[in-house]
């Protein structure tokens, strides 16, 4: 209790409760612990690391002051300077080669994607044309069928009208089997 009063007087916030140290034994458990720690305070923003920047070599110097020749008499310290310059230049050249290779691969990929899209569009157009042809064929068959039915109906009407008149005459001639209203 005396310690609490002392902390309050000094202006420091009271210490947090100490959490027991838990050592994760599996990667899943480690991830679970990290999630639990993040979810303890959901208002606190989660740390999202930024993508590391790609290494870029220093540009070659525009003016070289210490030009080294291959003449004899160079001091023993000059070799180390030369070695560092040579290593830096090799790194720069390797970087430029990698970048050009990457650029070439990107261009090849874009070209391949365009070719694939063009081929897919051609296949789609071909299939679309085939579907349209089938649709037209079905439509023509349907029209022909309707026309043939109309012709049959009109020929039946002319023949059925004379047949119906004959049937009516026969109906009149028939004697009904029962007579209604007779007492």
C-alpha angles and dihedrals in degrees: 000000000000089000091054091053090047092052091048092051095049091058094239119131115248115268120261120249109270114247119219113253110251119191115206114229098188133034090244091055090047090053091047090053091049091050092048090051091050093047094051088079109022092176092064112090115246116240110250112186117223122238110270113250117249115256113257123191122233113264115256113262115265093215121030112206101181102055110183121209129195093247122126121255099059112146123251091250092058092070092064092049090050092047092053092048091048093049091049092050092049090051090051092050092048090050092051091049092050091048093049090048091049091048090049092050091049091051091048090050093050090048091049091050090051091049091049091050091049092049091047091049091051092050090048092049091049092050091045090053090050091050091049090050091052091047091051091048092052091047092051091048090050092050091048091050092050091049092050090049091050090051091049091047093050092048090046091050093055092046094038093051092061090042092050091052090053091049091052090054091050091049090055091051094052118096113232115245092225134024120221124216095017116133 
